[in-house]
C-alpha cells in the first residue's frame, strides 16, 4: 500500500512538472514568434532581445536558443552564438530517452513539438528561399514525420531524440568563424551523420579540409555536396583544384 502511494506521488509530480513546462512554453512562444518576424526583416539586435525574453520565461526552449545563436551569428558575435548553440544542442541531447510519467504526457510533448516545427517551417517558407532555408525545411519535415510516426504508435512513454543536423551544422559554423578547425570538423561530421543529404555540411567540411591542408578530402567532400544537390561555389572548386595540382 505504501509503495502504491509513493508511485502515485511520483506520477503526480511528473505530471505537474510537465504541466508547468507547457505553461512556460506557452508564455514564451509569443516572444519567440516576434523574434522570428524580426529575423525575417533583418532586425537582428531586436530579434536577439525577443529570443532572450522567451528564454527568460522558458529556460528549456531549445529553438529559442537556436534562434538567439542565429541572431548573434548575423551580428558577427560568434562567441556568443556558440554559447547559445551549445545550450540548444545540450537540451536536444537531454531529451534523448526522456521518460514521461504517462502516455498522455508523452503524446502532448510530441504534439507541442509538431506545433513548434510547423511554426519554424512557416518561418523559413515565408522568407527568402535559399538552399540553406530549403535544406532546413527538409530536415524539419523529416523530424515531423518521425514524431507523427511515434504519435500513431501511441504506446511509447519515452522520447527517442537525436541532435538535429541543422543544430550541429550551426555549431560547426560558429566554430569555423572562430577558426577552431577540429571542433568545426567534428560538428560538420555530426551534421552529416544525422543527415547524409546535408549538402551545406558537406560543403563546409570541404572548406575545413582546405584550410587544414587535406586537399583530396576537400575534393571528395565537394563531390559529395554536389551529389546531394548543393550548389558549390566555383571559387572553392578552383581553390581545391589549384592545391591538388
C-alpha positions, 0 to 999 in steps of 0.5 A, a space after each residue: 500500500 505504501 509503495 502504491 502511494 509513493 508511485 502515485 506521488 511520483 506520477 503526480 509530480 511528473 505530471 505537474 512538472 510537465 504541466 508547468 513546462 507547457 505553461 512556460 512554453 506557452 508564455 514564451 512562444 509569443 516572444 519567440 514568434 516576434 523574434 522570428 518576424 524580426 529575423 525575417 526583416 533583418 532586425 537582428 539586435 531586436 530579434 536577439 532581445 525577443 529570443 532572450 525574453 522567451 528564454 527568460 520565461 522558458 529556460 528549456 526552449 531549445 529553438 529559442 536558443 537556436 534562434 538567439 545563436 542565429 541572431 548573434 551569428 548575423 551580428 558577427 558575435 560568434 562567441 556568443 552564438 556558440 554559447 547559445 548553440 551549445 545550450 540548444 544542442 545540450 537540451 536536444 541531447 537531454 531529451 534523448 530517452 526522456 521518460 514521461 510519467 504517462 502516455 498522455 504526457 508523452 503524446 502532448 510533448 510530441 504534439 507541442 513539438 509538431 506545433 513548434 516545427 510547423 511554426 519554424 517551417 512557416 518561418 523559413 517558407 515565408 522568407 527568402 528561399 535559399 538552399 540553406 532555408 530549403 535544406 532546413 525545411 527538409 530536415 524539419 519535415 523529416 523530424 515531423 514525420 518521425 514524431 507523427 510516426 511515434 504519435 500513431 504508435 501511441 504506446 511509447 512513454 519515452 522520447 527517442 531524440 537525436 541532435 538535429 543536423 541543422 543544430 550541429 551544422 550551426 555549431 560547426 559554423 560558429 566554430 569555423 568563424 572562430 577558426 577552431 578547425 577540429 571542433 568545426 570538423 567534428 560538428 560538420 561530421 555530426 551534421 552529416 551523420 544525422 543527415 547524409 543529404 546535408 549538402 551545406 555540411 558537406 560543403 563546409 567540411 570541404 572548406 575545413 579540409 582546405 584550410 587544414 591542408 587535406 586537399 583530396 578530402 576537400 575534393 571528395 567532400 565537394 563531390 559529395 555536396 554536389 551529389 546531394 544537390 548543393 550548389 558549390 561555389 566555383 571559387 572553392 572548386 578552383 581553390 581545391 583544384 589549384 592545391 591538388 595540382 
